[in-house]
Amino acid sequence: MDRFLSLAAALLQPLLLLAAAPLLAGLVRRIKARLQNRRGAPLLTPYRDLRKLFGKEAVVARTASPLFRAAPYVVFAATLLAAAALPVFSTVLPGARIADAIALIGLLGLARFMLVLAGLDAGTPFGGMGAAREMLVTSFAEPALLLVIFTLAMTTHTTNLAGMADATLGGTTVLRPSYLFALAALLMVGVAECGRIPVDNPATHLELTMIHEGMLLEYSGRHLALMDWAAQLKLLLFAMLTVDLFLPWGLATRADPLALLLALPLLALKLALLAALLAVSETVLAKMRVFRVPGYLTLAFLLALLGLLSHVILEAAL
Amino acid sequence: MSAAALTLPLAEAAVLAALASAAVSPLAARWPRALSLLAFPLLGLAAVCALAAGTLALGFDVAQGAVLPLGLPWLPWQLSVDPLAGVFLLMLGAVLLPVSVYGPGYAREFRNGRDSLATLGVSTGLFVAGMLGVLLAADAYLFMVAWELMSLASYFLVCFQHEHADHRRAAFVYLLLAHVAGLLILLAFGVLAAAGGGFSFAAMRAAHPDALWAAIAFALALAGFGAKAGLVPLHVWLPEAHPAAPSHISALMSAVMLKVALYGFLRVTFDLLGVPQWGYGVTLVVVGSASAVLGVLLALQQSDLKRLLAYSSIENLGIVFLALGLAQIFQAAGHPALAALALLAALYQALNHALLKGLLFLGAGAVLHGAHTRSLDRLGGLLRRMPRTGWMFLIGCLGMAAVPPLNGFVSEWLTFQAALQAWRLHDGLLRILVPLAAAALALTAALAATVFVRAYGIAFLGRARSRSTRHAHEVGGGMLAGQALLVAGIAVAALLPGPLLGLLGRAALQLTGSAPAGTGWLWLTPLDPATSSYAPLPILAVLLAVGALGVLLLRPRQGAAVRRADPWDCGYAPPTPRMQYSAAGFAQPQRRVFAPAYALRETTAADRHEVEVGDRTWVWLYRPLGMLADRAADLARRAQAGHVRRYLAWSLITLLVLLWIVS
């Protein structure tokens, strides 16, 4: 029975994330609209957009190779698999054994690799521009993210995300200096990786500023829907990562129905808070020039490195 | 006779087959088909023998030796094969076999040229025999003879197409550094032989030189083998020499010869020198990190496909040496299990690099064959012109970018797992250094992904940037089969890391006295299951299942699957191929950000902007060294004025000084 429950949880958790991803995107959009004195689109608009796109004909550039059509599926599958490594409402997660935190970052890397190749495939200038910039962002963001993971792995002595959350739940010291650095780095990286303001703007097709949208310009129909859904899932994935690593309280540590029932509303609350935080920061910050992005990302990388070093120097005795 | 007893005879057969391949090659001068009908099949035989010997040595944990009736009367050549040599025999065989399948198709191009096929065949055979000899040698004498054979034969391969001036220059730089490296290695063996009282490895292993001499031997070995392995700052020959050689030789040089240097280093420091020192480890970590970061940064800026691959080799060997440094640190700190893990990470990285770089160099050769250029700025859209090569090249790029479920990720993951055990160390300095190395590795990995996205995206995707690329053709069956063999090897290394690591674990056991557990066929749990686990097969299965499900569910019920149209590109006029991102343009942001690492020269004219990215090591190290040598030559010339009287005076003074010393 226990085995069955945990297996069901393993299958259910990523699907739940997948189902909830557009909602989070809609929520951020909605809060942002309210902060800007607009009414904003309904919360469910992202779902309607996806349904509309899935129903539409897919147009592919004549210049594109077969890789262009395969990429959306790979991107989607890799992002979904990465999400399967995250504990959502319970730390009892067999799926997490397949891929630990490092593999999660690797899977995101696979998704990005294919996405960037797809951006280059049609041979258009904007696609290449988005691709080159995406690789610039990731050159710093991925190592910074790895360092954040390393900081927590050194503390909890595991790279398994469920194990990390478990260790944090069972630990006594909560406010470690290294965690603060790591949290700051993770938030900065998350913003960059998900293509949000101030690094990229998901709401614009203004040619000279786009990164993520530049790579998707040639996509349409079901291919675009998959790419968009994967991007929304990635946003949720980073939010979940923040929750699991730094605010895991409320996660069920065993397969107990009551604990599971309690975990869900608490999680929704935490995610809503993060969404509000993102919306506020996107409202008060302006998008920066592309040339300033390396500075921003280097800061994130250095913060993560400081977190790691402050762990080995200050907290090694713990 | 049991199978294990066959190990050494098989290895010897491999050497003989390689020598035979060299011996029959002169026939090619009269009869060009000798190369494809005799020389290459013999190399294939050598590869199969090496593969079998390596597998047996690892599988049965064999340690066999033999004394040859060759060499000097008082110094006969000794052979031996043990698990450490087995690992590298395996690597050599795994790359040589595909190369021998690929080679005939590639060499056909030279048949009508001015280049001598006989030279190619003889040099290749001797080169392979030299590498095998290094792996099998059990005394310093044979080791050095085989080493020099390998270096010299590969020199002739680098200057094979000597009508190009830059090939001659590359070959000269290569020869120079190979000689310096050979000298340093000879000195390292000298130190060890002095302590051990003999040239055989067994004597050296038994003796323990005191700390100072051990450190000197280590430094000499690191510089000597490091120069051959392409470690910064002795790497400058590598990006010149590897692209100059014919592509299947580039594959052998990059995938195997660098590993032979790695083998030599492992043999001397981990096996013969014995006592591990944290100081060695720190040196290795620093040198490895520097090589990795500098190598990947330079790879990012190359617009020549083969040069790019060569710089990426520097990066990969840097990662290997970084992991070796971790192994040395853990071993010195008394954690043999962790040392074994780091060593396995290094060996696995080396194996992966051999397979991946072999595939990519063969792919680059196919591109050169099909599109007649290897400049990224003239390529483009090759995936549609050369689909088979293109998809296999993609696998190589994904592997080099270290993304799951490919093999590059496995070794990177293992290295990270080893580095993350730094909390077990007691020394504060080491505890800081190891995470810093992990950070350097993380940065390297992200940049490596950029390197290979750029290489693949520019060369194989988009639209053709030149006429020859527009009319590129797919290569023939043999060349495809060679690449396919390497893809098969990559698939095994990617999906079944457990059993392979179990085999490589024998070598780790030999060198560290410990072999990591948890190498089942499905799960990879090198420490313990709660700490970390990775399972590539389920990852691949889920990826395929989700992808297939998506395709099935989303495919339109009626009508065409997709509609073809001009690129949208925000509604501008259809772009021309020249409006695509160029290789230099793609890497421009990184060129700005990492400007201090490059020797940049940019010129802007009315209609074009030219960028030249050089290696700072030339400016900082080699140019001053060259000037110093010139200065020294000037001084020497002053003494050598050409007057007999002055020479007599010099002789007299020398004689007087000697007499004074003696008395």
Interface residues (C-beta under 8 A of the other chain):
Chain A: F54 E57 A58 V59 V60 A61 R62 T63 A64 S65 P66 L67 R69 A70 P72 Y73 V74 F76 A77 A78 L80 L81 A84 R97 I98 A99 D100 I102 A103 G106 L107 G109 L110 R112 F113 V116 L117 G119 L120 D121 A122 G123 T124 P125 F126 G127 G128 M129 A131 A132 R133 M135 L136 T138 S139 F140 A141 E142 P143 L146 L147 F150 A153 M154 H157 T158 T159 N160 G163 H205 E207 L217 E218 S220 G221 R222 L226 V290 F291 P294 F301 L305 L308 L309 V312 I313 A316
Chain B: G380 G381 L383 R384 P387 G390 L394 L398 A401 A402 V403 P404 F409 E412 W413 F416 Q417 A419 L420 A422 W423 G428 R431 I432 P435 L436 A438 A439 A442 L443 A445 A446 L447 A449 T450 V453 R454 Y456 G457 I458 F460 L461 G462 R463 W523 P529 A530 T531 S532 S533 Y534 A535 P538 I539 V542 L543 V546 G547 G550 V551 L554 P556 G559 A561 V562 R563 R564 A565 D566 P567 W568 D569 C570 P575 P577 M579 Q580 Y581 G585 F586 A587 Q588 P589 Q590 R592 V593
